[in-house]
Amino acid sequence: MTSPVPAPRPLEQLATEGERLGWIFNDRNLYRRKFMEPPPQPAPIPPELQERLDRAQRGVVKRVLISLGVGFGLTVLIGCCGGVLTRDAEGARTLVLFLAGISALGGVAGAILAGIAPSLARKSVAEAQSQAQAAYATEHASWDSRRQWHDQQQQHAVDARPEWSAASPSPGTRRVDIVGGTSYGWEAVLTVFGGSLLATRGRMVLADFTGEALSGELMQLALGTGRSVREVVLPADLASFDLVAGLAPEELVDGLVEAMYGDAGSGGNRAERSQDALLLNQIAGILAPSLTMGRLLAALRALSGQDAPLSDGERDQLGRLRPEESRLRRIEAFLHPLEAMGSAPATTPPADLTCLVAEGGGGRAQHELLKDLLVQWLGHQVRRETTPIGSLVLLGADEIDHRAIERLSTLCERRGIRLVLFFSHLRAESLRTIGGGEVALMRLGNHQEAAQAAEFVGRGHKFVLSQLTRTLGGEETHTLADTVGESETKGGAKGERASRHGLRRYTSTNWSKTRNWSQTESTAKGTNWSEAASAQRVYEYVLEPRVLQDLPEYAMILVKSEGRGSVVQAVEVDPAIVTLPRVSMSPVAHEPLPDPSEAVIPATRHPSQVTVSQPQPLAAPESAPPGWGSITDPPRQQQRP
């Protein structure tokens, strides 16, 4: 659970247990569940009532007229027929009049019933509608109370959920490589990540090769939380800080040779390296057991014929070595900046936070020598079990040989020490070094470095819209045809026929003329329209290089290993986030909110009597709607929204 208000002293919360590289923003509303019960609908009117109303309204005038016509027709018929048949019978006439009146009244009554039938049917429909509306109002009130209770439960759970959850390395990760970024971004990471490492793993040693002294905020945080801090600025504090203290003569010589030549592939040939190591071992054997850097330089000067504060026996033994003058001068030139090392050793106990800051004002040769000696000293500190350390942080590890980093990483892994490496650029040694643990990418302004980082994150298959086609067409055809025809027929006949008066001639002529005309017109019109989209599978960068070039100063892309794959997370490293409300100092599982679908209320309570009150955390109130469970029940499996 997280508080909606920040702690009284929020910055000290950075030094709480649990490793944190930064925070991940969680939109709490994405986990809000909708109320899935549909609202009730009004009950339909019974169809037989509607059919009755339709029948009553259909032909009402006709039925009235038929009723009146039948009634009055029977009245007239009875009156006429009865009057003729009962002309002489007074009693029968009265009966006829009575029957005629009954017929007339029956016709009037039928007409009245036919006239008021629609009103009666409408009244029945209205009563049915009123009952349906009352039932609907009751059901809707019950449904609305359940909806409000659900929304309040969800709001309470959402308010209790943090907006910022901690981003931490995966369990079992041996080291963390941070690549890119600015000095301000590194300082923020040191404050957030370093504070959590101090609280989780205990004693920390930090080596800063940037020359910017970026550990100021971390030291203030350590002091503010009651932890001891020791800062050593090199080479200014070499007198009180001996990088070779506690080393055997062979270890001291190996460390000096490594510092002078670097790795075998980066400086000096093996013959020169071996000869220097042999000479220094011989000198160390003569000066042991009181071997210091000052006495070692004094022995080199004595071999060159200079005055040196050594005993006569040591001078005699050194005189038998007879090394080359050039070799002596070269070794002396390398070790001369370290002459004051350990001359006034400090007696303070190991601090909770030890910051070794290499100043950037000295020469490059001296800086490289101090850096290599510091790496050797850190390896010795890791191997020593008398003063165990919990975490080791190296700022500006770009120029450290990758073999030295791998050796140091192996030592830290075997002893359970968290190793954190900061690389300013992704090139040269850092390209061959990263990947030994989890990698956090910060701003990389150079496009080539950003491309290398995107290649490191990898590629993945995804479907993208490749083509969008829209077609709109139409056609229209209009045909008009006229046909005119005409025909004419003429014919005749001539003949004779006999009659009693003699032969008569006759002539007949017939003539006909036909004319026809027709016109045909046809029109056809058509329109067609289509829209089509196609997607194709592509194999592209999971993280585009442009994204890494445009990262904010306090943003980080964390590439974590989970199972057989990797997860890419966007992390904010600004220490001021801890001053915001709803900040979790530990990772938060991305689970959906509990579903209050199993809550129970007493069966005697009607849904319309449910009252909505402020729900208590992790408990279902009495006003929970029927059929719902406790909020403490395990949530049903649901996909993350």
Helices and strands as residue ranges (DSSP letters): G 10-15, E 22-25, G 28-31, H 47-57, H 60-85, H 90-159, E 164-167, E 175-179, H 183-201, E 204-208, H 216-224, E 229-234, G 238-240, H 249-261, H 270-287, H 293-303, H 312-319, H 325-335, G 336-338, E 353-358, H 364-383, E 391-395, G 397-399, H 402-414, E 418-423, H 429-433, E 438-441, H 447-457, E 459-499, E 502-541, H 545-549, E 555-562, E 565-572, G 575-579, G 607-609
